[in-house]
Amino acid sequence: MLHNFFIIHPPLCEREGQEENKILYFHPDLPLSQKLKQIGLAEALNSVSKSFSGNCEALRTRKFTHAFLEPEENFLISLSIKNGDTQYSHALLLSVLNDWYELFMRIHGNLTDLIEKIGLVKLKNLLSTFFGSFLEKMKIHSYGLPELFCSYELDSSRESQFDLIYLVNRIRSRFSPIDGHLIFSKNTVYSTNIDRQSVYILLIYLSSIFSDAENGFLTLGFDSFYVPPKNKRQNIFVYHRQSHFCVFLIDQNLSQERTFPLMEIKSFLDKNLPLKNEDQKSASQSGMKEAFNYYICDEQNGNSKDTFYSFSGSERQCKIHPSVSSLIVAFQQIYLMPNGGEVSAETSNNTWILTKSDNKKMSVFVEKKASEKNLSDITSDVDKILSTVHPGISFETEVLRKQ
């Protein structure tokens, strides 16, 4: 599926014959002539779009779909996939590019500063090391609506949250001055006190890169993580056991005064971390998930519920067809983001979609194989779920149905 992925810095090519200099990273490894041919398309589109005071974000041809991102001035990142039986929305590919760049930036810093600090040769080696292993484990096909909306599922059990906060406070008082924490498993966040975007980035990176076979404190390959709300880097430590991750962020100044004793904290977590069984759900919640694949995103705090994914071990698979995701993306971009409101549709394979944008909330509901239901039936079912999961959202079609 992946055709190519590259990062270039055009100013490094000062004259003809120096074209290779501008390539910071290119996957897969190809002869230089083929690399330059594929890079030339991205550069040309980027240049032409700038002459019209815009940016070219995507291009679809008969064989490939391309996405382009200029995250910093004079740096261009491109991702291309082969068109198969299903077409992926360019918005999803742009989400992939944005996430991959932000992951690298949060861990290592932005590209402009890195060229000045470590030099061009070391930067190329760093990009090769990071993306070389990263591309093997990050599955583009598993990207879906939660990634597009940068969301995740939050565990609503107060009892479990209190237990985990108590656990973190015991570590803080007994071992180390922890500033931030995140405890999650797969796509469910159980406890955190860090900002939503940092949670999302860490969740994507850690759950994709590390397998269930790796337990204890993980060897990350980096020792700090940039946290935008604090405008600083913080030392990071990650404990992993049976698909559960515990992330600890420590102020770099404070960590110089008190160390983070890995062995002692590991022994403590081995004995005291309560592991959650993903298969154990309440009866009401199970009933909802059997009927619907649904997803809710609140842009203010990241609250969501979703069953768009299933897991086989650590491998995540989408449960809905990519064409359904693309249709929802089109609804959001064309109708809802500019105007707000709601859009409903039934696909040819009897899949119902209800999506709404209002008060900084984006809501998506998908029910498959509902050939015997009409819009009123679907809306009624959705409103029953909303009344218990997210009371602040309602669909106007329910009002029309009653009239």
Secondary structure, 3 states (H helix, E strand, C coil): CEEEEEEECHHHCCCCCCHHHHEEEEECCCCHHHHHHHHHHHHHHHHHHHHCCCCCCEEECCCEEEEEEEEECCEEEEEEEECCCCCCCHHHHHHHHHHHHHHHHHHHCCHHHHHHHHCHHHHHHHHHHHHHHHHHHCCHHHCCHHHHCCCCEECCCHHHHHHHHHHHHHHHHHCCCCCEEEEEECCEEEEECCCHHHHHHHHHHHHHHCCCCCCEECCCCCCEEEEHHHCEEEEEEEEEECCEEEEEEEEHHHHHHCCCCHHHHHHHHHHHCCCCCCCCCCHHHHHHHHHCEEEEEECCCCCCCECCEEEECCEEEECCCHHHHHHHHHHHHHHHHHHCEEEEEECCCCCEEEEEEECCEEEEEEECCCCCCCHHHHHHHHHHHHHHHCCCCCCHHHHHHHC
